[in-house]
């Protein structure tokens, strides 16, 4: 069932489902597995997931829960390409469409596309 409103709980559920797809993906998964391992129940993964949940909650609700530096960790991943970001966005969009009605998923998609575009520009990846 698609959520009609955004809540902290459904953001958490969305993030968990999204990263369950990410870890299985041949294009994007290896970057996460290299840094966090392949067990999403591990402490490293759980810490990462909580950070991401906090990020999206703060972005949507204006809650200052996320105080990290979003871009910096990505500079250490190496070998990120345009295709990596495109696949990330594809999986993100698919998971959003499963989790939310179109009007709601659009809110997240627009922000994710802007973030990906900024990341690519800052990493020197052609747009």
C-alpha positions as YAML, in Angstrom:
chain: A
units: angstrom
residues:
- id: 1
  name: UNK
  ca: [0.00, 0.00, 0.00]
- id: 2
  name: UNK
  ca: [1.31, 3.42, -0.95]
- id: 3
  name: UNK
  ca: [1.46, 6.06, 1.77]
- id: 4
  name: UNK
  ca: [-0.46, 9.26, 1.10]
- id: 5
  name: UNK
  ca: [1.49, 11.28, 3.66]
- id: 6
  name: UNK
  ca: [5.11, 11.36, 4.74]
- id: 7
  name: UNK
  ca: [5.88, 10.23, 8.27]
- id: 8
  name: UNK
  ca: [9.02, 9.40, 10.17]
- id: 9
  name: UNK
  ca: [7.97, 5.76, 10.26]
- id: 10
  name: UNK
  ca: [7.38, 5.44, 6.53]
- id: 11
  name: UNK
  ca: [10.64, 7.24, 5.79]
- id: 12
  name: UNK
  ca: [12.40, 4.61, 7.91]
- id: 13
  name: UNK
  ca: [10.57, 1.80, 6.09]
- id: 14
  name: UNK
  ca: [11.38, 3.35, 2.71]
- id: 15
  name: UNK
  ca: [15.10, 3.70, 3.54]
- id: 16
  name: UNK
  ca: [15.31, 0.07, 4.69]
- id: 17
  name: UNK
  ca: [13.62, -1.21, 1.51]
- id: 18
  name: UNK
  ca: [15.76, 1.02, -0.68]
- id: 19
  name: UNK
  ca: [19.04, -0.17, 0.80]
- id: 20
  name: UNK
  ca: [17.87, -3.79, 0.63]
- id: 21
  name: UNK
  ca: [17.72, -3.22, -3.14]
- id: 22
  name: UNK
  ca: [20.99, -1.29, -3.21]
- id: 23
  name: UNK
  ca: [22.99, -4.05, -1.57]
- id: 24
  name: UNK
  ca: [21.83, -6.54, -4.23]
- id: 25
  name: UNK
  ca: [22.50, -4.24, -7.17]
- id: 26
  name: UNK
  ca: [25.53, -5.03, -9.35]
- id: 27
  name: UNK
  ca: [26.26, -1.37, -10.15]
- id: 28
  name: UNK
  ca: [25.76, 0.37, -6.82]
- id: 29
  name: UNK
  ca: [25.95, -2.45, -4.29]
- id: 30
  name: UNK
  ca: [29.72, -3.00, -4.42]
- id: 31
  name: UNK
  ca: [30.38, 0.56, -3.19]
- id: 32
  name: UNK
  ca: [28.26, 0.01, -0.10]
- id: 33
  name: UNK
  ca: [29.48, -3.53, 0.51]
- id: 34
  name: UNK
  ca: [33.11, -2.35, 0.32]
- id: 35
  name: UNK
  ca: [32.49, 0.22, 3.07]
- id: 36
  name: UNK
  ca: [29.78, -1.39, 5.18]
- id: 37
  name: UNK
  ca: [29.87, -5.13, 4.47]
- id: 38
  name: UNK
  ca: [27.09, -7.30, 3.12]
- id: 39
  name: UNK
  ca: [25.08, -7.75, 6.33]
- id: 40
  name: UNK
  ca: [22.53, -4.98, 6.74]
- id: 41
  name: UNK
  ca: [21.97, -6.11, 10.33]
- id: 42
  name: UNK
  ca: [25.56, -5.26, 11.25]
- id: 43
  name: UNK
  ca: [26.33, -2.32, 13.51]
- id: 44
  name: UNK
  ca: [28.04, -0.47, 10.65]
- id: 45
  name: UNK
  ca: [24.98, -0.80, 8.43]
- id: 46
  name: UNK
  ca: [22.57, 0.09, 11.21]
- id: 47
  name: UNK
  ca: [24.58, 3.23, 11.97]
- id: 48
  name: UNK
  ca: [24.56, 4.18, 8.28]
- id: 49
  name: UNK
  ca: [20.83, 3.55, 7.94]
- id: 50
  name: UNK
  ca: [20.06, 5.70, 10.99]
- id: 51
  name: UNK
  ca: [22.13, 8.51, 9.49]
- id: 52
  name: UNK
  ca: [20.23, 8.27, 6.20]
- id: 53
  name: UNK
  ca: [16.85, 8.10, 7.92]
- id: 54
  name: UNK
  ca: [17.82, 11.19, 9.93]
- id: 55
  name: UNK
  ca: [18.94, 12.95, 6.76]
- id: 56
  name: UNK
  ca: [15.63, 12.41, 4.95]
- id: 57
  name: UNK
  ca: [13.60, 13.29, 8.04]
- id: 58
  name: UNK
  ca: [15.52, 16.55, 8.40]
- id: 59
  name: UNK
  ca: [15.16, 17.31, 4.70]
- id: 60
  name: UNK
  ca: [11.41, 16.71, 4.63]
- id: 61
  name: UNK
  ca: [10.41, 18.01, 8.06]
- id: 62
  name: UNK
  ca: [13.10, 20.61, 8.63]
- id: 63
  name: UNK
  ca: [14.08, 18.73, 11.76]
- id: 64
  name: UNK
  ca: [17.77, 19.35, 12.49]
- id: 65
  name: UNK
  ca: [18.38, 15.70, 13.42]
- id: 66
  name: UNK
  ca: [20.93, 15.22, 10.63]
- id: 67
  name: UNK
  ca: [24.07, 17.23, 11.25]
- id: 68
  name: UNK
  ca: [26.51, 15.33, 9.08]
- id: 69
  name: UNK
  ca: [28.44, 16.30, 6.01]
- id: 70
  name: UNK
  ca: [26.57, 14.63, 3.20]
- id: 71
  name: UNK
  ca: [29.15, 15.00, 0.45]
- id: 72
  name: UNK
  ca: [32.42, 14.20, 2.24]
- id: 73
  name: UNK
  ca: [32.00, 10.41, 2.68]
- id: 74
  name: UNK
  ca: [31.29, 10.05, -1.02]
- id: 75
  name: UNK
  ca: [34.63, 11.57, -1.98]
- id: 76
  name: UNK
  ca: [36.34, 8.50, -0.52]
- id: 77
  name: UNK
  ca: [34.44, 5.93, -2.55]
- id: 78
  name: UNK
  ca: [36.41, 6.34, -5.77]
- id: 79
  name: UNK
  ca: [35.30, 5.20, -9.21]
- id: 80
  name: UNK
  ca: [31.84, 6.74, -8.97]
- id: 81
  name: UNK
  ca: [30.52, 7.34, -12.46]
- id: 82
  name: UNK
  ca: [27.47, 8.90, -14.00]
- id: 83
  name: UNK
  ca: [26.03, 5.39, -14.42]
- id: 84
  name: UNK
  ca: [26.42, 4.79, -10.68]
- id: 85
  name: UNK
  ca: [24.32, 7.83, -9.87]
- id: 86
  name: UNK
  ca: [21.78, 6.99, -12.58]
- id: 87
  name: UNK
  ca: [21.31, 3.49, -11.16]
- id: 88
  name: UNK
  ca: [21.07, 4.86, -7.62]
- id: 89
  name: UNK
  ca: [18.35, 7.28, -8.78]
- id: 90
  name: UNK
  ca: [16.54, 4.50, -10.66]
- id: 91
  name: UNK
  ca: [16.41, 2.27, -7.58]
- id: 92
  name: UNK
  ca: [15.49, 5.23, -5.40]
- id: 93
  name: UNK
  ca: [12.61, 6.14, -7.72]
- id: 94
  name: UNK
  ca: [11.36, 2.56, -7.98]
- id: 95
  name: UNK
  ca: [11.33, 2.21, -4.21]
- id: 96
  name: UNK
  ca: [9.59, 5.56, -3.79]
- id: 97
  name: UNK
  ca: [6.90, 4.54, -6.28]
- id: 98
  name: UNK
  ca: [6.27, 1.39, -4.25]
- id: 99
  name: UNK
  ca: [6.16, 3.28, -0.95]
- id: 100
  name: UNK
  ca: [4.29, 6.50, -1.76]
- id: 101
  name: UNK
  ca: [1.57, 7.89, -3.98]
- id: 102
  name: UNK
  ca: [2.97, 9.84, -6.98]
- id: 103
  name: UNK
  ca: [2.47, 13.28, -5.44]
- id: 104
  name: UNK
  ca: [4.52, 12.27, -2.40]
- id: 105
  name: UNK
  ca: [7.24, 10.34, -4.22]
- id: 106
  name: UNK
  ca: [7.77, 13.40, -6.44]
- id: 107
  name: UNK
  ca: [8.91, 15.40, -3.40]
- id: 108
  name: UNK
  ca: [11.69, 12.92, -2.66]
- id: 109
  name: UNK
  ca: [12.63, 12.41, -6.32]
- id: 110
  name: UNK
  ca: [13.15, 16.11, -6.95]
- id: 111
  name: UNK
  ca: [15.43, 16.42, -3.95]
- id: 112
  name: UNK
  ca: [17.34, 13.24, -4.78]
- id: 113
  name: UNK
  ca: [17.93, 14.38, -8.35]
- id: 114
  name: UNK
  ca: [19.25, 17.72, -7.12]
- id: 115
  name: UNK
  ca: [21.55, 16.00, -4.62]
- id: 116
  name: UNK
  ca: [22.85, 13.57, -7.26]
- id: 117
  name: UNK
  ca: [23.44, 16.42, -9.69]
- id: 118
  name: UNK
  ca: [25.38, 18.38, -7.07]
- id: 119
  name: UNK
  ca: [27.42, 15.31, -6.13]
- id: 120
  name: UNK
  ca: [28.33, 14.62, -9.74]
- id: 121
  name: UNK
  ca: [29.32, 18.22, -10.33]
- id: 122
  name: UNK
  ca: [31.42, 18.31, -7.13]
- id: 123
  name: UNK
  ca: [33.08, 15.01, -8.06]
- id: 124
  name: UNK
  ca: [33.89, 16.27, -11.54]
- id: 125
  name: UNK
  ca: [31.49, 13.86, -13.26]
- id: 126
  name: UNK
  ca: [30.01, 15.34, -16.42]
- id: 127
  name: UNK
  ca: [26.28, 15.99, -16.24]
...
